[in-house]
Amino acid sequence: MRFLIIGGVAGGATVAARLRRLDENAEIVLIERGQYVSYANCGLPYYIGDTIQDRNNLFVQSIKGLTDRYRIEIRAEQEVTKILTTSKQVEIKNRITGEIYTDSYDKLVLSPGAEPLRPRIEGIESGRIFTLRNVPDTDRIKAYVNATRPRSAIVVGGGFIGLEMAENLRTLGLTVSIVEMANQVMAPLDYSMAAIVHQHLMAKGVRLVLEDGVARFEEKGDGLCLHLSSGKQMETDFVVLSIGVRPETKLAKEAGLAIGSLGGIEVNAYMQTSDPDIYALGDAVEVRHLVTGKPALIPLAGPANKQGRIVANNLVLGNRQTYEGTMGTSIAKVFDLTVATAGANAKLLKKEGIPYQSSYTHGVSHAGYYPGALPLSVKILFDPTDGRLLGAQVVGADGVDKRIEMLAQVIQRKGTVYDLAELEHAYAPPYSAAKDPVNMAGFVAENLLTGQCKAIHWREIERLSPDTCRIDVRTPTEYRMGTIPGFINIPVDKLREHLDELPKDKPIVVTCAVGLRGYLAYRILIQHGFRDVRNLSGGYKTWSVATAKLPD
């Protein structure tokens, strides 16, 4: 059997290695148009920022290493330009010599990845504008920084790679700005959680320009001038474009393979295209979103590698193993914060018309009495009828990774918030609390579903009716340090002594720092005959961060 694999990074390299482990006698040819195979895309920003100092550490495996160990024929710097499905051949161009030749296959695997978006904007061809997707891109940025010693940079796009680039350029001592068309960075997060990231970025000296885009670029002396859609102008030494990627589907389209509704290659559960002899995987394909059940484009290395293993299994053993889908579990370091998400966010659920309820909890990374405990914020989204967990977001300085993985496992298995409440975790004071933040998120959601508490969210505060009684149940000291306008201070420990002063015929909203004391106040009021009471989810912390104004 002769297997031809197009694309040698992540998914493609995984397919090739797994094929050899399954079939010692197969002919395996890996064709990669670039110079390198099997390298760590996700580590590229950290090499630019000198966190990873040895460039060789970016390479998971070399061409020689793969060839020696797996006896795979690897053709680097050669590009497949055409797939001839009828004759089961491909046309290949040697990018060094220019030679064009054909090769045949029994089974073909497409792993072309995705390409950075580079919109048609005036001035975008400037040599001071870079994208970051592969090792040559990295080398160009690194060489420019080392040669010109720039003082400033603008990152256009506030996604995961954009924020990682902002951090690493700031680490090099540059003045850094982020320009983002949306009203927030990190689209997988909901605004209230992204707002925590906004505050942290600004604290680290990164300027945020949100809800604005680039109309044109203009070279100006030794730098660039960005003319924004708002009419504002920004000057900088160079720009990194990080506005997203699109699947590379040119080969598939020209070969007549089915393309999905979102523009990715359409595959079935076996990762098989509309041609039964061609499989596809990775950033170029559409997969099923595990929460919505709809097609999705989710360009992540983890799913690509898992798909690669499944593709190889099905090629050798027959179509036995299916890929169930992806929920986009992702994580990023943003200076001192770790930001993670899994499943669907509110924007996606609204778009798909999926009912949901949400709650915020703020805890700490481990037992509060053990030194070094750091804030940890959790938002979960769940079905308002059966409590099925639909999405989760975690932001904090420590312990975020293990919490998002706990939450992701429940989402993947179609579990509920009741499962979160019962989830068993490893506990010792340096690592967690006896009631882990994930358990606490489950407890809060369970209280909402069972009617033990009714919540109000930060966006609703400004729409409260004038006759609403608003109570901040924190201590007087906390209250003096800042409160929501219009809220009076009655500490929860003194609430019972003031019940006669509160109206039973008007709505009441209670808040505290993060929601716990507000819940206690809610239970006190409800059991003393107050009927229209709601507790602010996430408390003053969520409201204050989400409503904070960004500087001009």
Secondary structure as UniProt FT lines:
FT   STRAND          2..6
FT   HELIX           11..22
FT   TURN            24..25
FT   STRAND          27..32
FT   HELIX           41..43
FT   HELIX           44..48
FT   TURN            49..50
FT   HELIX           55..58
FT   HELIX           63..70
FT   STRAND          73..76
FT   STRAND          78..84
FT   TURN            85..88
FT   STRAND          89..94
FT   TURN            95..97
FT   STRAND          100..104
FT   STRAND          107..110
FT   STRAND          114..116
FT   TURN            123..125
FT   TURN            127..128
FT   STRAND          129..131
FT   HELIX           135..148
FT   STRAND          152..156
FT   HELIX           160..171
FT   TURN            172..173
FT   STRAND          175..180
FT   TURN            187..188
FT   HELIX           191..203
FT   TURN            204..205
FT   STRAND          207..210
FT   STRAND          214..220
FT   TURN            221..222
FT   STRAND          223..228
FT   TURN            229..230
FT   STRAND          233..236
FT   STRAND          238..241
FT   STRAND          245..247
FT   HELIX           250..254
FT   TURN            255..256
FT   TURN            261..262
FT   TURN            269..270
FT   TURN            276..277
FT   STRAND          278..280
FT   HELIX           282..284
FT   STRAND          287..289
FT   TURN            290..292
FT   STRAND          295..296
FT   HELIX           301..317
FT   STRAND          330..334
FT   TURN            335..336
FT   STRAND          337..343
FT   HELIX           346..351
FT   TURN            352..353
FT   STRAND          357..364
FT   TURN            368..369
FT   TURN            371..372
FT   STRAND          375..382
FT   TURN            384..386
FT   STRAND          388..396
FT   HELIX           400..412
FT   TURN            413..414
FT   HELIX           417..422
FT   TURN            429..431
FT   HELIX           437..449
FT   TURN            450..451
FT   STRAND          455..456
FT   HELIX           458..463
FT   TURN            466..467
FT   STRAND          469..472
FT   HELIX           476..480
FT   TURN            485..486
FT   STRAND          488..489
FT   HELIX           492..501
FT   STRAND          508..511
FT   HELIX           516..526
FT   TURN            527..529
FT   STRAND          533..536
FT   TURN            537..538
FT   HELIX           539..547
//
